Amino acid sequence: MKAGVVERQAVTDGVLNLNKQPGWTSHDVVAKLRAVLGVRRIGHAGTLDPSATGVLPILVGKATRIAEYLVEWDKEYRVVLRLGETTDTQDATGTVLATRSVEGVTPGRIREVVAGFVGSQRQLPPMYSAVKVNGVPLYKSARSGRTVERETREITVHDIAVADIAGCDVTLLVRCSKGTYVRTLCADIGEALGVGGHVRELARTRVGPLRVEDALTVDEVAMRQDRGELGELFMSMDQALGELPAASLDQATSDRVVHGVAVPLQALRWEAGAARPAGTIVRLKDPSGRLLALGSLPQAGAESGHAASVLAIVKVFADP
């Protein structure tokens, strides 16, 4: 290697905390990073609208196989709700459908209504969304001028606070469960106030342990890679799955696990404090602490016999 030239690092398997910029779809970001990192196996967990910014978890290599667990992470948003205007997309990119006066909507009333949206509730997915009905994304139906019958989904708003009120613009801080459409939440708040509303600005500030303060743009990722600093950008798969209980195995059992062989329950050496309810997904590690696989504990009420005495392997990450 020539003096002064930084060796290009190989991409690791893990999760990258990406700060999505406005104007890009989540798919656009993945395509750009595929070229920047020179990898084929890459995806994301949790879609952001093109106009939205903020944290987009990027999964690289074997980490693409754990997306189903990461989408369970809760999320935080900073959103500006424009009261008095309803749009067909529920955000500022859409066509204004109705305009209503906000005169008489007091700050006290706004705070009262907003507080009423905390908790579990049913939400109707917006037509401009990637939710599929009969195999067709809703946004495709919306673009063709069709409205499709949709089923409501249960979501949870863990917390919502009014950070600022400036005329007809209300800044909200929202912490919510997976599957929550903040656009729809804001539209519903506007309707509850009797004036309608849409999202003017939306930034996702946190997804699980990933915070926007630590996130990098695509250009910053490319720059860090050119400096040979790629490895430190990634959260390991073991860290990303940290909310799952973990158990270590002896070397002989580890060697069998990487071939998908079920693990006798008595062979599991549980990490301190690991909760172990029936059916729980468990991280399995070798004696050195390396993540090998994910397994599933027997379901409650399992009949006595082999299935009730072993942990079944769900996914294997380590090479045999």
C-alpha positions, 0 to 999 in steps of 0.5 A, a space after each residue: 500500500 502506498 504511503 498516505 493511502 488509506 486501505 479500503 475496509 471490508 464492510 462488516 455485518 451490522 446496523 448503520 445509523 443513517 440520517 436520511 435527508 429530505 427528497 430521498 425515499 428509503 429505497 433511494 438511500 439503500 441504493 446509494 449506500 449499496 454503491 458507496 459500500 460496495 455490498 449487495 446485501 443491504 436493506 433498512 428497518 422502518 420506512 421514512 417518507 421522502 419528505 421526512 428526515 432523520 434516523 433510518 436503520 440500515 442493515 448490512 450483510 447478515 444483519 438483513 436477516 434480523 429486520 423483523 426484530 428491529 422493526 419492533 423498536 419504538 420511535 421518536 419524532 419531532 413533527 410540525 403540525 399545520 392546523 387549518 389545512 387538510 391535504 390528500 397525503 396528510 403532509 405538505 407534498 399533497 394537494 390541499 383539500 380543505 382550508 378552515 379557520 383556526 381562530 378560536 383554537 386556543 393553546 389550552 385546547 390544543 394541549 388538551 386534545 393532544 394529551 388525549 391521543 396518548 395510549 393504545 388506539 386504532 389507526 387507519 393507514 393513509 392511502 398514500 402509504 406502502 401498506 398492501 391491500 390484495 398485494 397492491 401498495 395503497 400509494 399505487 391505488 391512490 395515484 390512480 385515483 382509487 380509494 381502497 377499503 382499509 382495516 384499522 391497526 392497533 398502535 400505541 402512542 407512548 408519549 406526545 407533548 406540545 413543544 411549541 405553538 406558533 400561529 397555526 403551526 404546532 410542534 409535537 414530540 412523539 414517542 410511539 410504537 411500530 406501525 404508527 403513521 405520524 401523518 395520520 396522527 396529526 391529521 386526526 388531531 386536526 380533526 379532533 380540533 375541528 379544523 383539520 391539519 397536515 404534517 408540515 415537517 417531520 424528523 425521526 429523532 430516535 429508533 430504538 437505541 439509534 439517535 439522530 445526534 449520532 447518525 451520519 448522512 450518506 456523504 458522511 458515511 462515504 467520507 468515513 469509509 475513505 478514511 478507513 473508519 468504516 468498522 466503527 460506524 456499525 452496531 453489531 448484530 449482537 448489540 442490535 438484538 440486545 433486548 433479547 435474552 442471551 445464553 452461552 454454550 460449550 464448544 461442542 454444542 456451539 459446533 452443532 448449533 451452526 448446523 441448525 441442531 436444536 439445543 437441550 435446555 440444560 445446555 444453556 448457560 443464561 446470562 444474568 437477569 435473562 427473562 425466559 418466558 415460553 416461546 421467547 427468542 434467545 441469542 446463542 453465543 459460543 464460549 468466546 461470546 460470539 453470536 452464533 444463532 437465534 433459538 426459540 424456547 418451547 411454547 407454553 403447554 408444550 407436551 412432554 417429549 423432545 420438542 419440550 426439552 430443547 431450544 429450536 434454532 430459528 436463524 444461524 449467523 455463524 459459518 460452520 
